[in-house]
Amino acid sequence: MADELKKQGLFLDESYILRVLEPTVAKETQDLKYENETFLEKLTDIRNVISDITNHLENFAAEVDKRKMLAINLQNLANSSAKQKEVEQQQIQMKIIERTLELDRLKIESQYLQRCESELQEIFDNFNQNQ
C-alpha cells in the first residue's frame, strides 16, 4: 500500500499521517527552517554587536576630537604665553639699554662737572693765594 501511495505522490510519516512530501524531504525542510531561524538570530546578534561597536567608536572619536581641540587650545595658549614673554623680555632689554645709555650720559656729565669743580676750586685757591 505504501508503494501505491508513493506512485500517487503521497507518503506516510512515522506517525502514519498521510503527507504530500516525502518524510525525509519534510524533515530536511524542517531542519533547514530551524537552521535558518538560528542563522537569522545570530545575524541579528552580529548586527547588534556591530551597532554597539559603531556607537563606541563614534563616542571615542568625539572624545578624541574634544581632546585634540583642548590640546590645540593649550598649545596656542603656550605659544601665546611664550610670545608674550618674548615681548616682555625685549621690552626689558630695551629698558636696560635705555638705562645703560642714561648711565653713560650721567657718568660723562659727572666727569665734566668734576672737572669744572676742580677747575673752579683751582681758580678759587689761586685767587685766595693771591690775596
TITOR-979123 format. One record per residue (C-alpha): residue number from 1; residue in three letters; x, y, z. Coordinates in pm, 1 decimal. Example, Ala and Ser with C-alpha at 12.3 -4.5 7.8 and 13.67 -1.06 7.14 Angstrom:
! residues 2
<fimi resi="1" resn="ALA" east="1230.0" north="-450.0" up="780.0"/>
<fimi resi="2" resn="SER" east="1367.0" north="-106.0" up="714.0"/>
This chain:
! residues 131
<fimi resi="1" resn="MET" east="0.0" north="0.0" up="0.0"/>
<fimi resi="2" resn="ALA" east="284.3" north="238.5" up="72.2"/>
<fimi resi="3" resn="ASP" east="413.3" north="178.1" up="-281.3"/>
<fimi resi="4" resn="GLU" east="76.0" north="264.5" up="-430.2"/>
<fimi resi="5" resn="LEU" east="66.4" north="588.7" up="-226.7"/>
<fimi resi="6" resn="LYS" east="417.2" north="674.9" up="-344.2"/>
<fimi resi="7" resn="LYS" east="305.2" north="637.9" up="-701.6"/>
<fimi resi="8" resn="GLN" east="28.0" north="887.5" up="-631.5"/>
<fimi resi="9" resn="GLY" east="276.3" north="1129.4" up="-466.2"/>
<fimi resi="10" resn="LEU" east="153.3" north="1063.8" up="-114.5"/>
<fimi resi="11" resn="PHE" east="361.3" north="944.3" up="178.3"/>
<fimi resi="12" resn="LEU" east="314.6" north="813.7" up="529.3"/>
<fimi resi="13" resn="ASP" east="535.7" north="954.4" up="808.5"/>
<fimi resi="14" resn="GLU" east="646.0" north="785.7" up="1134.1"/>
<fimi resi="15" resn="SER" east="309.7" north="868.2" up="1293.5"/>
<fimi resi="16" resn="TYR" east="131.7" north="716.8" up="993.6"/>
<fimi resi="17" resn="ILE" east="-4.8" north="1054.8" up="890.7"/>
<fimi resi="18" resn="LEU" east="-67.1" north="1099.0" up="519.6"/>
<fimi resi="19" resn="ARG" east="173.1" north="1360.5" up="371.6"/>
<fimi resi="20" resn="VAL" east="222.9" north="1519.5" up="31.3"/>
<fimi resi="21" resn="LEU" east="602.1" north="1542.2" up="84.4"/>
<fimi resi="22" resn="GLU" east="832.4" north="1252.8" up="137.5"/>
<fimi resi="23" resn="PRO" east="912.0" north="1228.7" up="513.1"/>
<fimi resi="24" resn="THR" east="1287.7" north="1271.1" up="463.4"/>
<fimi resi="25" resn="VAL" east="1232.1" north="1583.0" up="249.8"/>
<fimi resi="26" resn="ALA" east="986.0" north="1719.3" up="506.3"/>
<fimi resi="27" resn="LYS" east="1240.0" north="1656.2" up="786.2"/>
<fimi resi="28" resn="GLU" east="1517.8" north="1820.1" up="586.6"/>
<fimi resi="29" resn="THR" east="1288.0" north="2116.1" up="518.5"/>
<fimi resi="30" resn="GLN" east="1205.9" north="2142.3" up="888.4"/>
<fimi resi="31" resn="ASP" east="1576.8" north="2117.9" up="980.7"/>
<fimi resi="32" resn="LEU" east="1660.6" north="2382.6" up="720.5"/>
<fimi resi="33" resn="LYS" east="1388.4" north="2608.1" up="862.1"/>
<fimi resi="34" resn="TYR" east="1533.3" north="2569.4" up="1212.7"/>
<fimi resi="35" resn="GLU" east="1888.6" north="2637.9" up="1087.8"/>
<fimi resi="36" resn="ASN" east="1761.0" north="2944.3" up="901.8"/>
<fimi resi="37" resn="GLU" east="1597.1" north="3079.2" up="1218.8"/>
<fimi resi="38" resn="THR" east="1917.4" north="3016.8" up="1414.3"/>
<fimi resi="39" resn="PHE" east="2119.1" north="3188.1" up="1142.4"/>
<fimi resi="40" resn="LEU" east="1886.0" north="3490.8" up="1148.3"/>
<fimi resi="41" resn="GLU" east="1916.4" north="3514.1" up="1527.9"/>
<fimi resi="42" resn="LYS" east="2295.1" north="3505.8" up="1502.2"/>
<fimi resi="43" resn="LEU" east="2285.8" north="3762.9" up="1222.1"/>
<fimi resi="44" resn="THR" east="2070.7" north="3989.9" up="1441.0"/>
<fimi resi="45" resn="ASP" east="2316.1" north="3944.1" up="1727.4"/>
<fimi resi="46" resn="ILE" east="2604.1" north="4034.8" up="1495.0"/>
<fimi resi="47" resn="ARG" east="2418.7" north="4346.1" up="1377.5"/>
<fimi resi="48" resn="ASN" east="2363.4" north="4448.2" up="1740.6"/>
<fimi resi="49" resn="VAL" east="2732.2" north="4395.9" up="1819.7"/>
<fimi resi="50" resn="ILE" east="2832.5" north="4598.9" up="1513.8"/>
<fimi resi="51" resn="SER" east="2590.8" north="4872.9" up="1616.7"/>
<fimi resi="52" resn="ASP" east="2737.8" north="4879.3" up="1968.0"/>
<fimi resi="53" resn="ILE" east="3092.3" north="4889.8" up="1831.9"/>
<fimi resi="54" resn="THR" east="2996.1" north="5171.4" up="1594.0"/>
<fimi resi="55" resn="ASN" east="2844.3" north="5369.6" up="1881.0"/>
<fimi resi="56" resn="HIS" east="3154.6" north="5317.0" up="2094.8"/>
<fimi resi="57" resn="LEU" east="3380.2" north="5422.3" up="1807.5"/>
<fimi resi="58" resn="GLU" east="3171.5" north="5734.1" up="1744.1"/>
<fimi resi="59" resn="ASN" east="3189.8" north="5824.1" up="2113.9"/>
<fimi resi="60" resn="PHE" east="3562.8" north="5757.2" up="2111.4"/>
<fimi resi="61" resn="ALA" east="3606.2" north="5974.5" up="1800.3"/>
<fimi resi="62" resn="ALA" east="3411.3" north="6255.0" up="1967.1"/>
<fimi resi="63" resn="GLU" east="3631.8" north="6227.7" up="2277.3"/>
<fimi resi="64" resn="VAL" east="3945.5" north="6227.2" up="2059.7"/>
<fimi resi="65" resn="ASP" east="3823.1" north="6540.2" up="1878.5"/>
<fimi resi="66" resn="LYS" east="3744.7" north="6705.8" up="2211.4"/>
<fimi resi="67" resn="ARG" east="4090.1" north="6630.6" up="2348.1"/>
<fimi resi="68" resn="LYS" east="4250.7" north="6732.5" up="2020.8"/>
<fimi resi="69" resn="MET" east="4081.2" north="7072.1" up="2041.9"/>
<fimi resi="70" resn="LEU" east="4189.1" north="7103.0" up="2404.9"/>
<fimi resi="71" resn="ALA" east="4547.3" north="7021.2" up="2308.5"/>
<fimi resi="72" resn="ILE" east="4537.9" north="7276.1" up="2026.6"/>
<fimi resi="73" resn="ASN" east="4399.8" north="7539.3" up="2265.0"/>
<fimi resi="74" resn="LEU" east="4668.6" north="7460.4" up="2521.2"/>
<fimi resi="75" resn="GLN" east="4936.5" north="7474.1" up="2253.4"/>
<fimi resi="76" resn="ASN" east="4804.0" north="7810.5" up="2131.1"/>
<fimi resi="77" resn="LEU" east="4797.3" north="7935.5" up="2488.6"/>
<fimi resi="78" resn="ALA" east="5155.1" north="7817.2" up="2542.0"/>
<fimi resi="79" resn="ASN" east="5265.4" north="7980.9" up="2215.7"/>
<fimi resi="80" resn="SER" east="5084.2" north="8299.4" up="2309.6"/>
<fimi resi="81" resn="SER" east="5240.2" north="8291.3" up="2653.8"/>
<fimi resi="82" resn="ALA" east="5584.5" north="8232.3" up="2504.1"/>
<fimi resi="83" resn="LYS" east="5537.2" north="8519.6" up="2259.6"/>
<fimi resi="84" resn="GLN" east="5418.8" north="8744.7" up="2540.6"/>
<fimi resi="85" resn="LYS" east="5724.9" north="8652.6" up="2747.4"/>
<fimi resi="86" resn="GLU" east="5944.9" north="8721.7" up="2446.5"/>
<fimi resi="87" resn="VAL" east="5785.2" north="9065.3" up="2401.7"/>
<fimi resi="88" resn="GLU" east="5826.9" north="9138.4" up="2772.7"/>
<fimi resi="89" resn="GLN" east="6189.7" north="9025.6" up="2754.5"/>
<fimi resi="90" resn="GLN" east="6250.3" north="9256.5" up="2457.9"/>
<fimi resi="91" resn="GLN" east="6088.4" north="9544.0" up="2646.5"/>
<fimi resi="92" resn="ILE" east="6310.1" north="9477.8" up="2948.0"/>
<fimi resi="93" resn="GLN" east="6617.0" north="9463.5" up="2726.0"/>
<fimi resi="94" resn="MET" east="6517.3" north="9796.4" up="2570.0"/>
<fimi resi="95" resn="LYS" east="6481.6" north="9948.0" up="2918.6"/>
<fimi resi="96" resn="ILE" east="6823.6" north="9809.2" up="3012.7"/>
<fimi resi="97" resn="ILE" east="6973.7" north="9966.8" up="2701.1"/>
<fimi resi="98" resn="GLU" east="6799.7" north="10297.4" up="2775.2"/>
<fimi resi="99" resn="ARG" east="6918.6" north="10293.9" up="3137.2"/>
<fimi resi="100" resn="THR" east="7271.6" north="10199.7" up="3029.9"/>
<fimi resi="101" resn="LEU" east="7278.2" north="10489.6" up="2786.1"/>
<fimi resi="102" resn="GLU" east="7142.8" north="10722.2" up="3054.6"/>
<fimi resi="103" resn="LEU" east="7406.1" north="10593.9" up="3300.0"/>
<fimi resi="104" resn="ASP" east="7681.8" north="10656.7" up="3044.7"/>
<fimi resi="105" resn="ARG" east="7547.2" north="11006.8" up="2983.1"/>
<fimi resi="106" resn="LEU" east="7531.2" north="11075.4" up="3357.2"/>
<fimi resi="107" resn="LYS" east="7888.7" north="10943.9" up="3405.6"/>
<fimi resi="108" resn="ILE" east="8013.6" north="11176.0" up="3133.5"/>
<fimi resi="109" resn="GLU" east="7819.1" north="11464.6" up="3283.8"/>
<fimi resi="110" resn="SER" east="7954.0" north="11379.5" up="3629.3"/>
<fimi resi="111" resn="GLN" east="8310.3" north="11372.7" up="3496.4"/>
<fimi resi="112" resn="TYR" east="8253.7" north="11706.5" up="3326.2"/>
<fimi resi="113" resn="LEU" east="8111.0" north="11857.5" up="3644.3"/>
<fimi resi="114" resn="GLN" east="8400.7" north="11718.1" up="3848.6"/>
<fimi resi="115" resn="ARG" east="8645.2" north="11878.1" up="3606.3"/>
<fimi resi="116" resn="CYS" east="8453.9" north="12204.2" up="3628.0"/>
<fimi resi="117" resn="GLU" east="8453.0" north="12181.1" up="4007.4"/>
<fimi resi="118" resn="SER" east="8820.7" north="12102.2" up="4008.4"/>
<fimi resi="119" resn="GLU" east="8897.1" north="12396.8" up="3779.4"/>
<fimi resi="120" resn="LEU" east="8681.5" north="12628.3" up="3987.9"/>
<fimi resi="121" resn="GLN" east="8849.4" north="12504.6" up="4305.9"/>
<fimi resi="122" resn="GLU" east="9186.1" north="12569.9" up="4146.0"/>
<fimi resi="123" resn="ILE" east="9079.6" north="12919.0" up="4041.9"/>
<fimi resi="124" resn="PHE" east="8942.2" north="12982.0" up="4388.8"/>
<fimi resi="125" resn="ASP" east="9261.1" north="12852.9" up="4550.5"/>
<fimi resi="126" resn="ASN" east="9473.9" north="13071.6" up="4320.2"/>
<fimi resi="127" resn="PHE" east="9257.9" north="13371.4" up="4398.8"/>
<fimi resi="128" resn="ASN" east="9288.1" north="13307.1" up="4773.4"/>
<fimi resi="129" resn="GLN" east="9663.3" north="13269.8" up="4746.4"/>
<fimi resi="130" resn="ASN" east="9699.1" north="13591.0" up="4556.4"/>
<fimi resi="131" resn="GLN" east="9519.4" north="13788.7" up="4813.4"/>
